[in-house]
Amino acid sequence: MKQKLLLPNRFKRVGWFILIPAAVLGIVVVVLDYGTIKINSTVFAIYADEILGKTHYFSFVKTDIVNTLVGAFFIIGSLLVGFSKEKNEDEYISNLRLNSLLWAVLVNYLILLFTFLFIYGLGFFNIMVYNMFTVLVIFIAKFNYSLCRNSKFVSNEE
């Protein structure tokens, strides 16, 4: 079975090279309370709504882009890691990949449901922001755990 949507295996290493620093920097930004590290720049925005200010459409705005850069690099790295072929991609690994993706979506939405029912205020907003990344994180963790677990099982039988 040929996977047309998977990237070549060499992109996995590039993905890890992007993902790990982005994750570390993301944690640093969150721990340091979002305002310590700043990179102010003028960027093009399709829509920008300033707090107690004007709304801008299709214009250039001056803003801090640290969160944008960290988030973009995290997503790019995660996509490269999660959707690159394994060295020996076969139907069994494709099945593990699909099951891991289904499991990640299910767990992510169970977390989201719990959040809707029991978390309110700014905490809810924070969880919604993190929720953008959790599907990819859970998928990568589950898929690699399944690969590791099944490779040990296969090597013990031989």
LOBAMAR-34379 format. One record per atom (N, C-alpha, C, CB): atom name; residue number from 1; x, y, z. Coordinates in steps of 0.1 Angstrom, whole numbers. Glycine has a CB too. Example, Ala and Ser with C-alpha at 12.3 -4.5 7.8 and 13.67 -1.06 7.14 Angstrom:
% LOBAMAR-34379
R   name   resi      c1      c2      c3
R      N      1     132     -57      78
R     CA      1     123     -45      78
R      C      1     132     -33      78
R     CB      1     113     -45      90
R      N      2     128     -22      71
R     CA      2     137     -11      71
R      C      2     129       0      79
R     CB      2     141      -6      57
//
This chain:
% LOBAMAR-34379
R   name   resi      c1      c2      c3
R      N      1       8     -12       0
R     CA      1       0       0       0
R      C      1       9      12       0
R     CB      1     -10       0      12
R      N      2       8      21     -10
R     CA      2      16      32     -11
R      C      2      10      44      -5
R     CB      2      19      36     -26
R      N      3      17      51       4
R     CA      3      13      63      11
R      C      3      16      75       3
R     CB      3      18      63      26
R      N      4       7      81      -3
R     CA      4      10      93     -11
R      C      4      12     106      -3
R     CB      4      -1      95     -21
R      N      5       6     107       9
R     CA      5       7     119      16
R      C      5      18     120      26
R     CB      5      -6     121      24
R      N      6      26     109      28
R     CA      6      37     110      37
R      C      6      50     115      30
R     CB      6      40      96      42
R      N      7      57     123      38
R     CA      7      70     129      34
R      C      7      81     118      34
R     CB      7      74     141      42
R      N      8      92     120      26
R     CA      8     103     111      27
R      C      8     109     111      41
R     CB      8     114     115      17
R      N      9     115     100      44
R     CA      9     121      97      58
R      C      9     131     108      62
R     CB      9     127      84      59
R      N     10     138     114      53
R     CA     10     148     124      56
R      C     10     142     136      63
R     CB     10     156     128      44
R      N     11     130     139      61
R     CA     11     123     151      67
R      C     11     121     148      82
R     CB     11     110     153      60
R      N     12     121     136      87
R     CA     12     119     133     101
R      C     12     130     140     110
R     CB     12     118     118     104
R      N     13     142     138     105
R     CA     13     154     144     112
R      C     13     153     159     112
R     CB     13     167     139     106
R      N     14     150     165     101
R     CA     14     148     180     100
R      C     14     137     184     110
R     CB     14     144     184      86
R      N     15     126     176     110
R     CA     15     115     179     119
R      C     15     119     179     134
R     CB     15     104     169     117
R      N     16     127     169     138
R     CA     16     131     169     152
R      C     16     140     181     155
R     CB     16     139     156     155
R      N     17     149     185     145
R     CA     17     158     196     146
R      C     17     150     209     148
R     CB     17     167     197     134
R      N     18     138     210     142
R     CA     18     130     222     144
R      C     18     121     221     156
R     CB     18     121     224     131
R      N     19     115     209     159
R     CA     19     106     207     170
R      C     19     112     209     183
R     CB     19      99     193     168
R      N     20     123     203     186
R     CA     20     129     203     200
R      C     20     132     217     204
R     CB     20     142     194     200
R      N     21     139     225     196
R     CA     21     142     239     201
R      C     21     129     247     202
R     CB     21     151     246     191
R      N     22     119     245     193
R     CA     22     107     252     194
R      C     22      99     248     207
R     CB     22      98     249     182
R      N     23      99     236     210
R     CA     23      93     231     223
R      C     23      99     237     235
R     CB     23      92     216     224
R      N     24     113     237     235
R     CA     24     120     243     247
R      C     24     117     258     248
R     CB     24     135     240     245
R      N     25     118     265     236
R     CA     25     116     279     237
R      C     25     101     282     241
R     CB     25     119     285     223
R      N     26      92     274     236
R     CA     26      78     275     240
R      C     26      76     274     255
R     CB     26      69     265     233
R      N     27      83     264     261
R     CA     27      82     262     275
R      C     27      88     274     283
R     CB     27      89     249     280
R      N     28      99     279     278
R     CA     28     106     290     284
R      C     28      97     303     283
R     CB     28     119     293     277
R      N     29      90     305     272
R     CA     29      81     316     270
R      C     29      70     315     280
R     CB     29      76     317     256
R      N     30      64     304     281
R     CA     30      53     302     291
R      C     30      57     304     305
R     CB     30      46     288     289
R      N     31      69     298     309
R     CA     31      74     299     323
R      C     31      77     313     326
R     CB     31      86     290     325
R      N     32      83     320     316
R     CA     32      87     334     319
R      C     32      76     344     317
R     CB     32      99     338     310
R      N     33      63     339     315
R     CA     33      51     347     315
R      C     33      50     355     302
R     CB     33      51     356     327
R      N     34      53     350     291
R     CA     34      50     356     278
R      C     34      56     369     274
R     CB     34      35     357     276
R      N     35      60     377     284
R     CA     35      65     391     281
R      C     35      79     393     282
R     CB     35      58     400     290
R      N     36      87     383     287
R     CA     36     101     385     289
R      C     36     109     385     276
R     CB     36     106     374     298
R      N     37     106     376     267
R     CA     37     113     376     254
R      C     37     104     383     244
R     CB     37     115     361     250
R      N     38     109     393     238
R     CA     38     102     401     228
R      C     38     109     403     215
R     CB     38      97     414     234
R      N     39     102     401     204
R     CA     39     107     405     191
R      C     39      96     413     184
R     CB     39     111     392     182
R      N     40      98     426     185
R     CA     40      88     435     179
R      C     40      91     436     164
R     CB     40      87     448     186
R      N     41      81     435     156
R     CA     41      83     436     141
R      C     41      70     441     135
R     CB     41      87     422     135
R      N     42      71     446     123
R     CA     42      59     450     115
R      C     42      56     439     106
R     CB     42      62     464     107
R      N     43      44     433     107
R     CA     43      40     422      99
R      C     43      27     425      92
R     CB     43      39     409     108
R      N     44      25     417      81
R     CA     44      12     419      74
R      C     44       2     410      81
R     CB     44      14     414      59
R      N     45     -10     416      83
R     CA     45     -21     409      89
R      C     45     -34     410      81
R     CB     45     -23     415     104
R      N     46     -40     399      79
R     CA     46     -53     399      73
R      C     46     -63     405      82
R     CB     46     -58     385      68
R      N     47     -62     402      95
R     CA     47     -71     407     105
R      C     47     -63     409     118
R     CB     47     -84     398     107
R      N     48     -64     421     124
R     CA     48     -58     424     137
R      C     48     -67     432     145
R     CB     48     -44     431     135
R      N     49     -70     428     157
R     CA     49     -79     435     166
R      C     49     -72     438     178
R     CB     49     -92     426     169
R      N     50     -69     451     180
R     CA     50     -62     456     192
R      C     50     -71     456     204
R     CB     50     -55     469     189
R      N     51     -66     453     216
R     CA     51     -74     454     228
R      C     51     -77     469     230
R     CB     51     -68     447     240
R      N     52     -90     473     231
R     CA     52     -94     487     233
R      C     52     -88     496     222
R     CB     52     -89     492     247
R      N     53     -87     490     210
R     CA     53     -81     498     199
R      C     53     -88     495     186
R     CB     53     -66     495     197
R      N     54     -82     499     175
R     CA     54     -88     497     162
R      C     54     -87     483     157
R     CB     54     -81     507     153
R      N     55     -96     480     148
R     CA     55     -95     467     141
R      C     55     -89     470     127
R     CB     55    -109     461     140
R      N     56     -80     462     123
R     CA     56     -73     464     110
R      C     56     -76     452     101
R     CB     56     -58     466     112
R      N     57     -78     455      89
R     CA     57     -80     445      78
R      C     57     -69     447      67
R     CB     57     -94     445      72
R      N     58     -63     436      63
R     CA     58     -53     437      52
R      C     58     -44     449      54
R     CB     58     -60     437      39
R      N     59     -36     449      65
R     CA     59     -27     460      67
R      C     59     -15     455      74
R     CB     59     -34     471      75
R      N     60      -5     464      76
R     CA     60       7     461      84
R      C     60       5     466      98
R     CB     60      20     467      77
R      N     61       9     457     107
R     CA     61       8     461     122
R      C     61      21     458     129
R     CB     61      -4     453     128
R      N     62      24     466     139
R     CA     62      36     463     147
R      C     62      32     455     159
R     CB     62      43     477     151
R      N     63      38     444     161
R     CA     63      35     434     171
R      C     63      47     426     176
R     CB     63      23     425     167
R      N     64      45     419     187
R     CA     64      55     410     192
R      C     64      53     397     185
R     CB     64      54     408     208
R      N     65      63     391     178
R     CA     65      61     379     170
R      C     65      67     367     176
R     CB     65      67     381     156
R      N     66      71     367     189
R     CA     66      77     355     195
R      C     66      67     343     195
R     CB     66      81     358     210
R      N     67      55     346     200
R     CA     67      45     335     200
R      C     67      42     329     186
R     CB     67      32     339     206
R      N     68      42     338     176
R     CA     68      40     334     162
R      C     68      51     325     157
R     CB     68      38     347     153
R      N     69      63     329     160
R     CA     69      75     321     155
R      C     69      76     308     162
R     CB     69      88     329     158
R      N     70      74     308     176
R     CA     70      75     295     183
R      C     70      64     286     179
R     CB     70      74     298     198
R      N     71      51     291     177
R     CA     71      40     283     173
R      C     71      42     277     159
R     CB     71      27     291     174
R      N     72      46     286     150
R     CA     72      48     281     136
R      C     72      59     271     135
R     CB     72      52     293     127
R      N     73      70     273     142
R     CA     73      81     263     142
R      C     73      77     250     148
R     CB     73      94     269     148
R      N     74      69     251     159
R     CA     74      64     239     166
R      C     74      55     231     157
R     CB     74      57     243     179
R      N     75      46     238     150
R     CA     75      37     231     141
R      C     75      45     225     129
R     CB     75      26     240     136
R      N     76      54     232     123
R     CA     76      62     227     112
R      C     76      70     215     116
R     CB     76      71     238     106
R      N     77      77     216     127
R     CA     77      85     205     132
R      C     77      76     193     135
R     CB     77      92     209     144
R      N     78      65     195     141
R     CA     78      56     184     145
R      C     78      50     177     132
R     CB     78      44     189     153
R      N     79      47     185     122
R     CA     79      42     179     110
R      C     79      52     171     103
R     CB     79      36     190     101
R      N     80      65     176     103
R     CA     80      76     169      96
R      C     80      79     156     104
R     CB     80      88     177      96
R      N     81      79     156     117
R     CA     81      81     144     125
R      C     81      70     134     123
R     CB     81      83     148     140
R      N     82      58     139     125
R     CA     82      46     130     125
R      C     82      43     124     111
R     CB     82      34     137     130
R      N     83      46     131     101
R     CA     83      41     127      87
R      C     83      52     124      78
R     CB     83      32     137      82
R      N     84      64     119      83
R     CA     84      74     114      75
R      C     84      74      99      76
R     CB     84      88     120      79
R      N     85      78      93      65
R     CA     85      78      78      64
R      C     85      89      73      74
R     CB     85      81      73      50
R      N     86      86      61      78
R     CA     86      97      54      86
R      C     86     106      48      76
R     CB     86      90      43      95
R      N     87     118      43      80
R     CA     87     128      37      71
R      C     87     122      25      64
R     CB     87     140      33      78
R      N     88     115      17      71
R     CA     88     108       5      65
R      C     88      93       7      66
R     CB     88     113      -8      72
R      N     89      87      16      59
R     CA     89      73      18      59
R      C     89      65       6      53
R     CB     89      69      32      53
R      N     90      57      -1      60
R     CA     90      49     -11      55
R      C     90      35     -10      59
R     CB     90      55     -25      59
R      N     91      27     -20      56
R     CA     91      12     -19      60
R      C     91      10     -19      75
R     CB     91       4     -30      53
R      N     92      19     -27      82
R     CA     92      18     -27      97
R      C     92      21     -14     103
R     CB     92      28     -38     102
R      N     93      31      -7      98
R     CA     93      34       6     103
R      C     93      23      16      99
R     CB     93      48      11      98
R      N     94      18      15      87
R     CA     94       7      24      83
R      C     94      -5      22      92
R     CB     94       3      21      68
R      N     95      -8       9      96
R     CA     95     -19       7     105
R      C     95     -16      13     119
R     CB     95     -21      -9     107
R      N     96      -3      11     124
R     CA     96       0      18     137
R      C     96      -1      33     136
R     CB     96      15      14     140
R      N     97       2      39     125
R     CA     97       1      53     123
R      C     97     -13      58     123
R     CB     97       8      57     109
R      N     98     -22      50     116
R     CA     98     -36      54     116
R      C     98     -42      52     130
R     CB     98     -44      45     106
R      N     99     -39      41     137
R     CA     99     -45      39     150
R      C     99     -40      49     160
R     CB     99     -41      25     155
R      N    100     -27      53     158
R     CA    100     -22      64     167
R      C    100     -29      77     165
R     CB    100      -7      65     165
R      N    101     -31      80     152
R     CA    101     -38      93     149
R      C    101     -53      93     154
R     CB    101     -38      95     133
R      N    102     -59      82     152
R     CA    102     -73      81     158
R      C    102     -73      82     173
R     CB    102     -79      67     153
R      N    103     -64      75     179
R     CA    103     -63      76     194
R      C    103     -60      90     198
R     CB    103     -52      66     199
R      N    104     -51      97     191
R     CA    104     -47     111     195
R      C    104     -59     120     193
R     CB    104     -36     116     186
R      N    105     -67     119     183
R     CA    105     -79     127     181
R      C    105     -89     125     192
R     CB    105     -85     125     167
R      N    106     -91     112     195
R     CA    106    -100     109     206
R      C    106     -96     114     219
R     CB    106    -102      93     207
R      N    107     -84     112     223
R     CA    107     -79     117     236
R      C    107     -79     133     236
R     CB    107     -64     113     238
R      N    108     -75     139     225
R     CA    108     -76     154     224
R      C    108     -90     159     227
R     CB    108     -70     158     211
R      N    109    -100     153     220
R     CA    109    -113     158     222
R      C    109    -119     154     235
R     CB    109    -122     152     211
R      N    110    -115     143     242
R     CA    110    -119     141     255
R      C    110    -114     151     265
R     CB    110    -114     126     260
R      N    111    -101     155     263
R     CA    111     -95     166     271
R      C    111    -103     179     268
R     CB    111     -80     168     267
R      N    112    -106     182     256
R     CA    112    -114     194     252
R      C    112    -128     193     259
R     CB    112    -115     195     237
R      N    113    -135     182     259
R     CA    113    -148     181     265
R      C    113    -147     183     280
R     CB    113    -154     167     262
R      N    114    -137     177     286
R     CA    114    -134     180     301
R      C    114    -132     195     303
R     CB    114    -122     172     305
R      N    115    -125     201     295
R     CA    115    -122     215     296
R      C    115    -135     223     295
R     CB    115    -112     220     285
R      N    116    -143     220     285
R     CA    116    -156     227     283
R      C    116    -165     226     295
R     CB    116    -163     222     271
R      N    117    -164     214     302
R     CA    117    -173     212     313
R      C    117    -168     217     326
R     CB    117    -175     197     314
R      N    118    -155     218     328
R     CA    118    -150     221     342
R      C    118    -140     233     343
R     CB    118    -144     209     347
R      N    119    -136     239     332
R     CA    119    -126     249     333
R      C    119    -132     262     327
R     CB    119    -113     246     325
R      N    120    -131     273     334
R     CA    120    -137     286     330
R      C    120    -127     297     331
R     CB    120    -149     289     339
R      N    121    -131     308     324
R     CA    121    -122     320     325
R      C    121    -110     320     317
R     CB    121    -119     323     339
R      N    122     -99     326     321
R     CA    122     -87     327     314
R      C    122     -80     313     313
R     CB    122     -77     337     321
R      N    123     -82     304     323
R     CA    123     -77     291     322
R      C    123     -82     283     310
R     CB    123     -81     283     335
R      N    124     -95     285     307
R     CA    124    -101     279     295
R      C    124     -94     284     283
R     CB    124    -116     282     295
R      N    125     -92     297     282
R     CA    125     -85     303     270
R      C    125     -71     297     269
R     CB    125     -84     318     271
R      N    126     -64     296     280
R     CA    126     -50     290     279
R      C    126     -51     276     274
R     CB    126     -44     291     293
R      N    127     -60     268     279
R     CA    127     -61     254     275
R      C    127     -65     253     260
R     CB    127     -71     246     283
R      N    128     -73     262     255
R     CA    128     -77     262     241
R      C    128     -65     266     232
R     CB    128     -88     273     238
R      N    129     -56     274     237
R     CA    129     -44     277     230
R      C    129     -35     265     229
R     CB    129     -36     289     236
R      N    130     -33     258     240
R     CA    130     -25     246     240
R      C    130     -31     235     232
R     CB    130     -22     242     255
R      N    131     -44     235     232
R     CA    131     -52     225     225
R      C    131     -48     224     210
R     CB    131     -66     226     226
R      N    132     -44     236     204
R     CA    132     -40     236     190
R      C    132     -28     226     187
R     CB    132     -36     250     186
R      N    133     -20     224     197
R     CA    133      -8     216     196
R      C    133      -9     201     201
R     CB    133       4     222     202
R      N    134     -19     199     209
R     CA    134     -20     186     216
R      C    134     -22     174     206
R     CB    134     -30     186     226
R      N    135     -30     176     196
R     CA    135     -32     165     187
R      C    135     -19     160     181
R     CB    135     -42     169     175
R      N    136     -11     169     176
R     CA    136       2     165     171
R      C    136      11     159     181
R     CB    136       9     177     164
R      N    137      12     165     193
R     CA    137      20     159     204
R      C    137      16     145     208
R     CB    137      20     169     216
R      N    138       3     144     210
R     CA    138      -2     130     214
R      C    138       0     120     203
R     CB    138     -18     131     217
R      N    139      -2     124     190
R     CA    139       0     115     179
R      C    139      15     111     178
R     CB    139      -4     122     166
R      N    140      24     120     179
R     CA    140      38     117     178
R      C    140      42     108     190
R     CB    140      47     130     178
R      N    141      37     111     202
R     CA    141      41     103     214
R      C    141      35      89     212
R     CB    141      36     109     226
R      N    142      22      87     209
R     CA    142      16      74     208
R      C    142      22      66     196
R     CB    142       1      76     205
R      N    143      24      72     185
R     CA    143      30      65     174
R      C    143      44      60     177
R     CB    143      30      74     161
R      N    144      52      68     183
R     CA    144      66      64     186
R      C    144      66      54     197
R     CB    144      75      76     190
R      N    145      57      55     207
R     CA    145      56      45     217
R      C    145      52      31     211
R     CB    145      46      50     228
R      N    146      42      32     202
R     CA    146      37      20     196
R      C    146      48      13     187
R     CB    146      25      22     187
R      N    147      56      21     180
R     CA    147      67      16     172
R      C    147      77       9     182
R     CB    147      74      27     164
R      N    148      81      16     192
R     CA    148      91      11     202
R      C    148      86      -2     208
R     CB    148      94      22     212
R      N    149      74      -2     213
R     CA    149      68     -13     220
R      C    149      67     -25     210
R     CB    149      54     -10     225
R      N    150      63     -23     198
R     CA    150      61     -34     189
R      C    150      75     -39     183
R     CB    150      52     -30     177
R      N    151      85     -30     182
R     CA    151      98     -34     178
R      C    151     104     -43     188
R     CB    151     107     -22     174
R      N    152     102     -40     201
R     CA    152     107     -49     211
R      C    152     101     -63     211
R     CB    152     106     -43     225
R      N    153      87     -63     209
R     CA    153      80     -75     208
R      C    153      84     -83     197
R     CB    153      65     -72     207
R      N    154      86     -77     185
R     CA    154      91     -85     173
R      C    154     105     -90     175
R     CB    154      90     -76     161
R      N    155     114     -82     181
R     CA    155     128     -87     183
R      C    155     129     -98     193
R     CB    155     137     -75     187
R      N    156     119     -98     203
R     CA    156     119    -109     213
R      C    156     115    -123     207
R     CB    156     111    -106     224
R      N    157     106    -122     197
R     CA    157     102    -134     190
R      C    157     112    -141     182
R     CB    157      89    -131     182
R      N    158     121    -133     176
R     CA    158     131    -138     167
R      C    158     142    -145     173
R     CB    158     137    -128     158
//
